[in-house]
Amino acid sequence: MTTDALCALTFEPLPALAGWYGAHVETIGSTNREMGTLFAERGAALDQHWLTAGEQTEGRGRRDRKWSSPPGNLYASMCLDVSGMRTEALGILPLATGLAIHKALETLLPYSKSIALKWPNDVLIDGAKCCGILLERHVIKDATAAIIIGIGLNVKSHPDDTPYPATHLDAGGPKIALNTAFAALSSAMAETLSGIDRPDFAAMIRDAWRARAKGVGDAITVNLANGQLRGIFHDLDAGGRLVLRLDDNTTRTISAGDIFFA
Ligand code: BT5
């Protein structure tokens, strides 16, 4: 997408979601990257705006990993103006996003499917990853700050060369239309974020997230940027960080990593 086309992009009000806006493009490099560029142009006016794409040619995961993004799945990024937001609310946003996706999937999938959250940012169906979340913080000249929340939701297909098992929403069940998936997702995000100014927002999100998490109390391996740890997934701390109990009964609090279940 050219810079001119991006800058000319028009967002329309989302049906049935007052105060929220959306725009769709067929092909894009990365919805997260382009929303970051647009935020630098439009600033706080981009608050509560979603950009969706039919496919991404340069979809990204965390730590510059690739996100497989063929047509048929959902690629969506929203901009949230976080200027002046309390640190606790900011820190819990990745878990709030996972929780909202979990709620959306409950409305989309048959009861027979088990939906769970995997720390820090994955959503699993029957133990396999169907969704990834990428949050990126941007600050512009006048100190306006935004978080771009990117969501990749496998609807029609999933890659089969991933280190962790992957799946998609339609697997072995009825087909789900992309606009139905986006309507469920955007409405669950709006509902979850509506409590963001409450003093107990972070605690509420953490408790609700933990109740839907896979592996609390179980043996796990955590891959860190500079090594690996094994232990028991003891808990989440107040900020949503993982508390790992090691063999010598001490605990380590981890803010970023990839976990694998034994
Ligand atoms: C994530 O990273 O899971 C975050 C993915 C966020 C993607 C969205 S799409 C909209 C927005 N625009 C972007 O450019 N990105 C966001 P991470 O935890 O680092 O997981 C990445 C790893 O998951 C890869 O290294 C693969 O092993 C695996 N993977 C790649 N594509 C996948 C897919 N479609 N489904 C399941 N696993 C995948």
Residues whose N, C-alpha, C, O or C-beta is under 5 A from the ligand:
A	BS01	BT5	S30 T31 N32 E58 G59 R60 G61 R62 R65 K66 W67 S68 Y75 A76 K129 G132 I133 L134 G150 I151 G152 H158 P159 T162 P163 A166
